[in-house]
Amino acid sequence: MEDQNKNLLLATVLSFLVILVWYTFIAPPEPALPPTEAVQTDGGPITAPPVAGGAVELPQTPSEIRAEALSGADRIEIETPRVSGSISLTGGRIDDLSLNGYLESLDPGAENVTLLSPVGTPGAQYALYGWVPGGNLTYDDVPGANTEWNVESGTTLTPESPITLRWDNGAGLVFRRSMAIDEDYLFSVTQTVENTTGEPVRLAPYGVVARHGLPEQMNFFILHEGVVQMADGQLIETDYDDMPDLDFVEREAARAEVTQVSENGWIGFTDHYWMTTLIPEPGSAFTAVSKYVGAADIFQTEARFPAVTVAPGDTASSSMALFAGAKEWEAIRNYERAGIEGFLDSIDWGWFFFLTKPIFAVLHWLNAVIGNMGLAIIGLTILIKLLLFPLARKSYISMAKMKELQPEMEKLKERAGDDRMKLQKEMMELYKKEKVNPAAGCLPILLQIPIFFSLYKVIFVTIELRHAPFFGFMRDLSAPDPTSIFNLYGLMPWAAPEPGTFMALIFIGVLPLLLGISMWLQQKLNPAPTDPTQAAIFAWMPWVFMFMLGSFASGLIVYWIANNLITFSQQYVIMRMHGHKPDLFGNIKSGLSRKPAAANDTKKPGQK
């Protein structure tokens, strides 16, 4: 079984390299403390008030700041099964939106996730629309960010009842803005202008999504956060951190990137689980702009349409969709099928997209059938192992043949002596004659690496894993195991160490323990290597991995445990199929004894 031990050692080393790469390039930094500056507005940051006469004025809480900002303008409510919020009549902005069913945390009393928030609140983000004046028109003649709109029709925006806003510039132009929303996260915004003057007018419609200040980010190497856009089939991504380094565009008076889209495209901001995206009608040309205004610390994405000329008595209109919500695979896929080209690529599938996309599609289907994401991960693991079973079987057969050829290999070494070229040539001839591929044993191991990365990407990126429960204490498969030896898994009255701390790394949970045990059992299918160094590596590696993987997402640990147990079963069956009965209990007993077993050294060649 020496060849199997070598391959298992190779698998262990490769897995260790995977973990090392993760910790070096992917692991998140320690969370930063919140800044002392509480609010970012159009006029710049508002710092904490000074102390006067020994009295301290307590700063407002984020909830109080938000409530005050929302009360500063008349509003129309938004009520749907998936979102709730309001539209400000000042500017006609969509600047208040919460996602129903998505909580900030699993703590009791946690509030719904807030996606859009008005100017004057921490992390303000909103969508606004308007017209750029042309010809003899000025900005006073067209609606802007602070225009006071009137409600022409509708009282509450729901999937069944759209609303229409109206503004008369007093000089012969009447503007209307109609808004509708579907059952999920897609707004439809139609702007119209009616020309009642005696002269033609020229103006250009636009839409903007703005963010004030740098938003909170995960800062993970494998996750894109920032601007995401599709331009005629080309996906363009710009990180938030890179936007201040964009080229300065004189016309924009800001750092900007301008892309001309001829037919199909969209542009917006994407975060870990949420997205706000402007989507012009399919087939329409527009200019996509991603911009950073350094003086005000504002990030913007814009969709600008070509100017139109409106004759006297005529009306011109422009329509655009706005996606503002959770990056749910099924909803985004349905929007793509409805005509939004490449919209599914707004989810960051990563380098192995050709694996992550189908892996998640199968995982999503299994979850729909089973109703439990943890069991769906186990089901996915079984399917992957079934697909790789022919390779695993071929790998074992190849290793068995290599073992049978060992006497011939020893003879070749004696004949070749120090002539390495001759030895290599005769070995290749022997492999060809016996139809043996020495690399076949490594193929299943190598295939596991992209599968591992792809599954990690799926578990980390997709919102369907966020707060997805398994059983009992496992309430979030996207988070590390919350249990700990430190408090005897909840039996003691004190709390477990905080995730991400050194104590949490040492006092691991139940899932990492099961992972270590499953790796240890898999090793025991074969006798320990005769080489003392290899034997020591094998003895320690399961327990080293147990601690190193303790901070990984629970879903990934569930996959790895299931993979180890299925591999154990597969290898046991394949070995029995080829006449070798693994001495599992004997290997365990030998490994637990203080003195290393010397029986292997006394076995005759060919003895099993």
Steps between C-alpha positions, in 0.01 A plus 500: 500500500806727478369663179169579666686658790698715259183616328333570833807697604479692170134573569590622847776727372276644228223559751747673728601727213132581441465605863826697490384690190167572669659641813758698300282655230136448590455515877330824608680763706399579854188722504580867543355705782216732397612851411428793728339691213135409512344644187600572141292762318522717192683758707761257632539304822326609818730425790408445862393824674754675725480487877381829654501580871566141596169381350510228234238493230437137414513433126191372326471131427488388135128424541433851629703657220311295242160586648588870497620487137185318389276758667663783306290446185150391396499137393307227317512159667634185330334176605571162335553147632877536457579866574365793696597866513408831340566744215595857583302769317810715531685401186268205445774283646471132585700534820333286765492124453518204736502134399222299659612157618872585521616585851820683591591209731351197674486685832154536655335825395727549198361739237460447127796582278494863383614535140415863408522793736456879452764771500600585856511140622808281547574321174238691302407330172219593264380507138396821328397600150483815293572682176809682377403830327610572144465789258350804673390309809672541837507277808219712647277381213538126574440293815806425711608344828305746716189562288175485699267263316123467535307174505281472192372146556542223754542506876723200568738320262411130490523230230135570420503881521765717327540868580557810287675822607458833317702823482420810294798727442269799447648568158305257285665168585312240703700205636360173629666205667310171515625220727397136528643200686466124458469226761876479549758779468448671164376859473387642166550875461362693201580869455294717264514863396213684334589808297220762509727781383512634145860390442674162484708408805798268530591302813644163606369258767721326755495276808746498791579273793709684759678385815639741760827384648675166471253225601583221740670220310601139556839570335536138389738419220243276330211747519443802275339802668449823309380589152373220279381563145418318181582672173394314185598162645813616681501482882690792660580508873659785697567466873401780733865534602605553138248774417703787656785392268297527178614753242385855563245594231479876453144492370384304805708705744571171675683170476294304251477214255270555201371212286286531188238224480344451156220251572486313830643574839453602863707661775485524877654415837540147631580397855535160663130411487325815370494696177361828363510512120373731225364301205412686177252333267657218295610621160550862603830685477628691801815624671603314816702705747666388823623801692662605828456859615786541744400839642168360624618139539214374281504191278263509202385280215305666221305402190469792256286492189547697177330837485155520343328791327138554603291698254230743617197304618690169507603274786823302539559214742783284631473178698749324723488219757663503843598180678529564873510190715660170591712314246274196496601257228148408398372859481804624306482201265135578429587863421772382262251269328262796470758689293768651730810373323768342721323594822592172669866606476425772754559219752876460540556141383879537499776345290338157499163633380466195273486294822338740748195566281400135450597409857269766638221412256507140626528615863201732454296217347592259780406758761162551332440123505637424848417824679827512696815663366732287717346179366515651150878547544532135603288398200721710272809331647352158424430602139855635456650180642281287272624698200862451610454133597618361161819706535546385860459138397741545210744667737498205738540250214798700375656501845442124532675442167785725606540286810510184290774655287724577797720187453551590133579859599769381742661294222500802270672709766770235546564476124501877443725582794575874496375549143181698568415550133512125438288435809236753394484357149463139616241600762287674236526192278389282790204732574401492133529123481292442812259785415562682827468876550706606804319836518152344511508477878538877533215607271212467750706692755574783257134525399402554862689832517287705252187330638599604852563860396177511299291369786666744740417780257138386478461476877662838560349706219142382450230647724314169511759377755470815716324415829412157356446258791605136515409334830502615862782742574592539129278797412720655230691280254687804366654565845752297705385237748371698802563221755815473712681265735564810713147488646448127440273577205258712699490293820703757693351844583769707328505602135715348226801703372423765238539374141827606341694510828792277597287339771236406243774340288616284792162409650341358188142389446328171426532510120882545495527210749294279270716612209819393680350164592381437142847576361658275761267210412574542130871463575445178693386309191872450428784407736720785616796576270823325589690825463505671844466851355198408290347317795537810720342723235207262464453480875480878550335622182131428585527691825691790342228531237237477770626824656585676173152447354313588817431855381368397157131526413297216653365405159851436370587287804179300444613441140850393607371259766256345252775480238735321743236249607394426141865469393554260790206287384603512134857403574391216728268360229760534222767330711262209573412477129867444421565236763642711779321511834599813698595424858338815641499404867846350475636824351328704772641275771848518345479878481393530865782278627808673634746296291470521122393173341793319346292231333507683169878458486477120533235442236605313191474671164146484366352420843187704583 
